[in-house]
Structure formats: structure tokens, C-alpha cells
Amino acid sequence: MKTTPYSGVTIGHFPSDEDVLAHIREGGYTITLDGQTLPSEIITSDHFTVRWYVVKYESSDGWHVDGILVAKEANLRVTKTFSGDKTAVEAVKNECAYMGFLAIHLLDSVQEVFFNDKKDLIPKIEETEAKIDQLHKAVKAYAEDIMQAGISDDAARVLTLYVASSGNIERIGDYGKKLLEYYAYRQNRPKDFSQQAMTELSGMYAEAHHAIVTALDGFINDDPDKAREVAPIAGKLRGLEVELRNRHIQRLDKQECDSETGLVYVDILGIIEHIGYHSNNVAKATISSCTAESKAKA
């Protein structure tokens, strides 16, 4: 197994829904819905989305994606009869994983706007953030129905951890959207951040992005060792927030920046640190859920 990154391969290179759907159309596969065969021309991102739960990249033949197609008109529904605790809880996990991928793509787009002025991505970011919010509400409602239907104590503990992860991912989406507000503020100010400040923010943002990608990797693969890699990243982000805030105070003392812009800079440091904090919460939930599942099997 390869454990080091492939050169040039990042989550930003992950195939879009349309890439996957085009491969299905062109491959001549038969897709059915409620027993009816669907014509290939409607297998598009206008009608379907891909819910991924296993993702890997092979240098020999590219991306391997295990997931399911979901009609966009469909909503999470639950009845009072389940095929089993594991199936019901796994459905919540899959929705959380999908939320995580949306959050990563949102942060990728926010990075392009905030640091590279790609303003055309703003509507898509807002749409994605709204979708994450909707999914979080659906996950909570679905979990409540599962609990009311009655599941084992072990399954209930894992389910509670998944719902908590959904909440943390939703908060990450909120913070990504908040950075757009500060981007708009910067655009309306006669004097933007210094190049040094932007470089500092960019470096810190990269660490926050690393935190959520690592946390999601551990979550999807039920890998507590991978999840434990997130805490040091979150700790580094806390240290960076303190260090960069102190540097900013020194710049203020030297009158190298104005106080109002400086306050916004400090707020942004806090937002980026919080992305790491909530990523670590997802990681901690993964460690706890893996422990709970191991005890249940013992």
C-alpha cells in the first residue's frame, strides 16, 4: 500500500459528480430506479449526485470511487422498521462522509476566492454551504427517528458520535462562508492586508485544510490512527494563532497597519483556528466510535 502522497494529486483533483456520471453514461451501464431502467441521457448532475464512502487513487488507472447514486429530488426518510442497527447507523455515517466532502470542496473554493480573487465561485460556495446545513438537519431528524424506533446501546453510542461529527462539519461550512464576508470587507476597504499578512493567513489556512482532509480520511475508513494525526495539526493551528496575533500587535506598535483592518485580521485567524478545532472534534468522534465498535464486537 502506498502511504505517501502522489505528486500533484490533491482533493482538489477529485472527480466531480459529472465526471463520474459521464463515465457511467459512456460505459453503457444499466441503471434502474424503483425497478425502472433509466435512459442514459438523464444520468446527469442535474438529476443525480454521488454519495461517496470509499475513495482511493491508483497511479496506474486513476480514481476509484465506491458510492451510490442518489436522485436529487429525494430526501432522507426513515420508517419504524429497520433491516438492522448497523444498516441504519451506516446510512448516517455515509451522509456525514458526503457532508465532509462538500465541506472540503467548499474550503477549496473559499481559498480561491479569498487568496486569488475568484469571485465567480461565491454563488457555488453559498449553495454548497446551504446544502451542508440541510444535510445536517436531515441527519439529526433521521437519527432521532432511529432512536425512537429503538436500537442497541452500542449502536446508539456510535450514532450519537456520528451526529456530533455532522454538527462539526456543518460548523466548518459556516466558518468557510464567514471568510467570504471578510473577503467582501477587504474589497470595500481602501487598504487591504499586507503581503506578509496574506502569506501568514495562507499558510495557516493550508494547515486547517490539512486537518479536515485528515479527519475525513480517518472517519470514512474507521481509522483511529489516522484520526489521531489531526490533534497535532489542531495544536499547531492554536500555536499559529497566538504567534501571528503577537506579530500583528508588533506591527500595530510600529504603526505598520491600521487598527480596524488589524481587528479583522485577528478575527480571521480565529476562524481558521476553529476549522482545525472542529476537524479535531470529528477525529475524536472517530476514535471514540471505533472504540465503541471494538467493544461491541468483543
HELIX and SHEET records of a PDB file:
HELIX    1   1 ILE A   11  HIS A   13  5                                   3    
HELIX    2   2 ASP A   17  GLU A   26  1                                  10    
HELIX    3   3 SER A   40  ILE A   42  5                                   3    
HELIX    4   4 ASP A   85  ASN A  116  1                                  32    
HELIX    5   5 LYS A  119  LEU A  121  5                                   3    
HELIX    6   6 ILE A  122  ALA A  149  1                                  28    
HELIX    7   7 ASP A  153  GLN A  187  1                                  35    
HELIX    8   8 GLN A  195  ILE A  220  1                                  26    
HELIX    9   9 PRO A  224  ALA A  227  1                                   4    
HELIX   10  10 VAL A  230  ASP A  253  1                                  24    
HELIX   11  11 SER A  259  LYS A  297  1                                  39    
SHEET    1   A 2 THR A  32  LEU A  33  0                                        
SHEET    2   A 2 GLN A  36  THR A  37 -1                                        
SHEET    1   B 2 PHE A  48  GLU A  58  0                                        
SHEET    2   B 2 GLY A  62  ALA A  71 -1                                        
END                                                                             
